[in-house]
């Protein structure tokens, strides 16, 4: 067989070309395979974990696997334009996102790019999405309440600025509602808010943005959306990008609230990436580092000491359970990382108790440090009262005749649950919360029909505002009950109830 001169020439040229390419493999690589948002790349000998890579057509990727003979990369965007043999280059930069006040009032994607149609965001600084959390020396204990405006939470499981409080429960039990109400309640309190939507429907995110806008809360809030229709890599980086935006304000000495809705979908997205990258599955088919995935995120929420500016990031991660099982893998992981949990029960929700908080399984490990003194004074016995009520209620099912003390406990518990009911998007100010709980503590409403309790409280508050406004202002300012204030309020309540009884004979 004869070898033609032009074939030899082409072969030599190809070898020379490949030789030059091999020299350049430290900073340049070639796509071996691509699909499902994952690209395997030959070369890139100097690539760093978490480094940004540039594909053709300005598509970016992030290094997640460093193998002996190739690099595993997740593609941040559409992978349809990438094909085998494409040249990939290093950027010598880790994944970053824009930060600053320009983001307030905007809806952005996981890369920090605006998706609300309001034009580009003119940010001045960027921050890496992955950083080491502040150490113990830089932190101080949580000592300032973050008021949610939800009486059941502020009284039973208070949240402090710098705390990590998990919201956990089945589908459709009001988890997101608690987070949105908390954001709405930060109006005028100097707290910046970030809502990170992970794996939600676009229509759901649009409704949340609309609700925040109508409540006047969007001006101090950033909505970061990684919807269910987006690739897994964007769902994976979304909470880290949101945390990077929060840290810019943290180190300026400001207070930030960040909601991760929800980390169950985040774990599923990471599992998909890990299995596609050929990482070994572990317990319940999750990769071995799934605990580290959430711990390195939530550890970044903290309260800084005054020497470091005194800022704080309060994290409200949300986790969805299946059939109320909080002992499964992801819930137990996140429970062990956080400083307490608010557990929502489907049975309570379906029975009309909203928010459907289970006072037995819900806990705040910060406790009274995250409460104003006035709230402590009226809420100290609530958990015990509810526990007694639940015990007596289950006990009373076995007998028809109840003695007076049992009947009194049950009646008081029912009244307390009625007072703790609260409509969505209607957070209460501190003074209204303690006003309502004061009435329960002193058993002023136990003799009235349950259906009238909320109406009586509402009228009593209006009556006090109209006739004793200075008293409400004092309570708002002092944040506690002195003997004088307590006696005054008792007298006001008794006067009102006398008037109410006369009018409703």
Phi, psi and omega in degrees: 000131184273135177262125183276148183298322182291331177291319178298317180300315181295321181296315180296318179300318181295321180293318178298317180300315180293325179297316178296322180296321180295323179298328188266009187291350179294322184241356181230142179224174180235136179292122177272313179211156181211143179163150179056032177079009182240135174234131173260131189234131173272138181104213179051049185301331183262008184299145179254153176296130181083003182286147175279136175241151179250122174265170174302157181064025176058036172269137182254153174224166179230133183286126176240334180236132174244099182261164180301324187244357178201170178243132176265126187232141170263139184265125183268076182143204183279127182263005184290335181276354182264138180222165179301139179093349178296146179274134180239138183238149175285156175246349185061023178230142173278169181298126182233163176220146177295147181223166175125175184296340180297342181278344182298134179082007184248157173248123185231164175268185185294344178266003180082012180269138183292140178231019183258002178073017182258018178091175182292157177260122183268078179271154182259329185237160171234158176225143174295144183285338178246117174224162177283135181296151178303142181283175183300322183298327183279348186262164169224165182289153181290127183221001182238128180293144167252102187285126179272339185081000178256113189304316184299325181280311182298334181270317188264313182234071184297147180247134179253159178290120184105001181270162173239106183244118182281135171253118190225142179169174179290177175298146174057048174241006175094025181292310180296325180301320179296316181296316181293319177299321179295319177297314180300323183286350180277000181301125179078005182255004176073026179249124174278144183236145176228125177249115180257112179265116183246113176073018177275161175290147178301323181294322179295316180297319179298321178295320180294316178300318180296317180295317178296320179296315180296330180273000181073021184262349185290337183294336178244020185233145170246130174254119180251117189249123169234086191285170183298338182277355183267159181295153181306321180303324180288325176293326180293317185274346187306308182296327179291322178295318178298320180293325178296319177297320179295322184293333177301317179283326178305312184281356170267004178084018182259163179261134183230141172245127179234132180249127175254106187239097359224163186281346174295314180291328176297317179296320179296318179297319180291324178298317179300315179299315184296318181291324177293330178275006177068029174281147183291131176287154180238225181297136180051036177063018173268152176291162185298335185262022182295328177294316180296329179306313183270330182293321181288342175278309187285335177295341181284347174280129185194171170247116182281148176289163185299329180295336181254020174106339175073014179285172179210151168238119175259125183253132172241083176287146178244135178229135180263131178259164176249114179062032177071016184274097179273001180264004178283177196299301185295314177304316180293324175304305188288326176301319183287341180271330188270175183259026181141169179217148172254110184262123181255131184255135178299319182299316179295318181298314181291336179277359177094005178273102183234128358294146188272058187275127175274108186290340180282319182267346180274141182206150171236120183281355175270325172062224187298341177296339181256025179232143169290156185300322180299322179291319178301319184296323183265343187254359187304322187261003187298313183297319179293317179300317180291323178295316177299318180298313181297320181294313181293324181295315179292325179292321185290343180293341183269353181215149183271328182269122179248136174287165188298323182291320178294315180300323180293317179297316181295317181296318179295319179296319178296320178296317180298314178299323179294319180292327182283349176293140183209135180288153178293152179059031181222060180292144181264146170289162183307314186296328178286322178299310183289330176300313180294317182290331176299318180296323179289316182302319182269012174053040183279343186248000188295339183268354183267154176301142183303323182294342181263349189301310182297321180295318179298315180298317180299315179294322180296320180293317177299317179300316180293319178298320183283325187252340182221050185299325181297331179292315178297320179297320178296315180298320179296322183280314186283329181062023178201163179258120167271172178300322181294313181297318181298316180294319178300313183294322177299317179295318179299315180299314182296321177297315180296315183296328176296313178299316181298316180297321179297317183288337186244031178293000000 
